[in-house]
Amino acid sequence: MAKKAKNVAYNPGESKFDGTILGFFGIFLLMTVLAFIPGIILIVYIAMGNNINLNANDTSGLVLVMALELVTLFTSLIGSFILLKWDTDHTVISGQRLHFKGNFFGLLWTLVKCFFLTIITFGIYAFWIYIKLKKWQIKNTVSYP
């Protein structure tokens, strides 16, 4: 016999996910386009006649690679945020529709804090990042009847 959760009001309403394959395909297509942005930047940079030199005397190539890594990270976070918002907004639990009210900069700020705390604690804080992100997600999720 399953335990009943304490301090949780029981609502016998319907729970469902009403997202469609077309909606998911649109999100997937957008995430794919975002993933190609750093590669497009690199192709344009090389097509303009620039070379990428990764040596100790010339750091311009290293700066370019690091900038592309930051663009990749940023576009990946944007894609993940859009998917999270779409997923939450199409979920109904016990007859109550969920809505995600968080914004991208709140996610970015949470990740920046986690990054610096991980550096300060020599990696120990990394074990808490998932918990902090889940708390941020739930804090920014509301339900409507």
C-alpha positions as CSV (number, residue, x, y, z in Angstrom):
1,M,0.0,0.0,0.0
2,A,1.4,3.4,-1.0
3,K,2.0,6.1,1.6
4,K,-0.1,9.2,1.3
5,A,2.0,12.4,1.3
6,K,1.5,14.5,4.4
7,N,0.2,18.1,4.2
8,V,-0.8,17.7,0.6
9,A,-4.4,18.4,-0.4
10,Y,-5.8,15.6,-2.5
11,N,-7.4,16.7,-5.8
12,P,-8.8,13.9,-7.9
13,G,-8.6,16.0,-11.1
14,E,-7.0,14.8,-14.3
15,S,-3.2,14.8,-14.7
16,K,-1.9,15.0,-18.3
17,F,0.6,16.4,-20.7
18,D,-1.0,18.2,-23.7
19,G,2.1,19.1,-25.7
20,T,2.0,18.1,-29.4
21,I,4.6,16.6,-31.7
22,L,4.5,19.8,-33.8
23,G,5.2,22.0,-30.7
24,F,8.1,19.7,-29.7
25,F,9.4,19.7,-33.3
26,G,9.4,23.5,-33.3
27,I,11.4,23.6,-30.0
28,F,13.7,20.9,-31.3
29,L,14.3,22.9,-34.6
30,L,15.0,26.1,-32.6
31,M,17.5,24.3,-30.4
32,T,19.2,22.8,-33.4
33,V,19.5,26.3,-35.0
34,L,20.9,27.7,-31.8
35,A,23.5,24.8,-31.6
36,F,24.8,25.7,-35.1
37,I,25.4,29.4,-34.3
38,P,28.9,29.0,-33.0
39,G,29.9,26.9,-36.1
40,I,28.4,29.5,-38.4
41,I,30.4,32.2,-36.6
42,L,33.6,30.1,-37.0
43,I,32.9,29.5,-40.7
44,V,32.3,33.2,-41.4
45,Y,35.5,34.1,-39.4
46,I,37.6,31.7,-41.6
47,A,35.9,32.7,-44.8
48,M,36.9,36.3,-44.2
49,G,40.5,35.1,-44.6
50,N,41.4,34.8,-40.9
51,N,43.5,32.0,-39.5
52,I,43.2,30.3,-36.2
53,N,46.6,30.1,-34.6
54,L,46.8,28.2,-31.3
55,N,50.3,28.9,-30.1
56,A,51.9,30.6,-27.1
57,N,52.9,33.7,-29.0
58,D,49.5,34.5,-30.6
59,T,46.5,34.3,-28.3
60,S,43.9,35.5,-30.8
61,G,43.0,32.0,-31.7
62,L,42.6,31.0,-28.1
63,V,40.4,34.0,-27.5
64,L,38.3,33.1,-30.5
65,V,37.9,29.5,-29.3
66,M,37.0,30.6,-25.8
67,A,34.4,33.1,-27.1
68,L,32.9,30.3,-29.2
69,E,32.7,28.1,-26.2
70,L,30.8,30.9,-24.3
71,V,28.4,31.3,-27.2
72,T,27.9,27.6,-27.3
73,L,27.1,27.6,-23.5
74,F,24.8,30.6,-23.8
75,T,22.8,29.1,-26.7
76,S,22.6,25.8,-25.0
77,L,21.2,27.5,-21.9
78,I,18.7,29.4,-24.0
79,G,17.5,26.2,-25.7
80,S,17.2,24.4,-22.3
81,F,15.2,27.3,-20.9
82,I,12.8,27.3,-23.8
83,L,12.3,23.5,-23.5
84,L,11.7,23.8,-19.7
85,K,9.1,26.6,-20.2
86,W,7.3,24.6,-23.0
87,D,7.3,21.4,-21.0
88,T,6.0,23.1,-17.8
89,D,3.3,25.1,-19.7
90,H,1.9,22.0,-21.2
91,T,1.6,20.0,-18.0
92,V,-1.7,19.6,-16.0
93,I,-1.5,17.9,-12.6
94,S,-4.6,17.1,-10.6
95,G,-6.7,19.4,-12.9
96,Q,-4.3,22.3,-12.3
97,R,-2.3,23.7,-15.3
98,L,1.3,24.5,-14.5
99,H,2.8,27.7,-15.7
100,F,6.5,28.6,-15.6
101,K,7.0,32.3,-14.6
102,G,10.8,32.3,-14.4
103,N,13.0,34.2,-16.8
104,F,16.3,33.3,-18.5
105,F,18.3,35.8,-16.5
106,G,17.1,34.2,-13.3
107,L,18.5,30.9,-14.5
108,L,21.7,32.5,-15.7
109,W,22.2,34.2,-12.3
110,T,21.5,30.9,-10.4
111,L,24.1,29.2,-12.6
112,V,26.7,32.0,-12.2
113,K,26.3,31.8,-8.4
114,C,26.7,28.0,-8.5
115,F,29.8,28.3,-10.7
116,F,31.6,30.6,-8.3
117,L,30.6,28.6,-5.3
118,T,32.0,25.5,-7.0
119,I,35.3,27.3,-7.7
120,I,35.5,28.6,-4.1
121,T,34.8,25.2,-2.6
122,F,37.2,23.4,-5.0
123,G,34.3,21.5,-6.7
124,I,32.5,20.3,-3.6
125,Y,29.5,22.6,-4.2
126,A,28.9,20.9,-7.6
127,F,27.0,18.2,-5.8
128,W,24.4,20.8,-4.8
129,I,23.9,22.4,-8.3
130,Y,21.1,20.0,-9.4
131,I,19.2,20.7,-6.1
132,K,19.6,24.5,-6.5
133,L,18.4,24.3,-10.1
134,K,15.4,22.1,-9.2
135,K,14.5,24.5,-6.3
136,W,14.7,27.5,-8.8
137,Q,12.5,25.6,-11.2
138,I,9.8,24.7,-8.6
139,K,9.9,28.3,-7.1
140,N,9.2,29.7,-10.5
141,T,6.3,27.3,-11.3
142,V,2.8,28.1,-10.4
143,S,-0.5,26.3,-11.0
144,Y,-3.8,27.6,-12.3
145,P,-7.2,25.7,-12.0
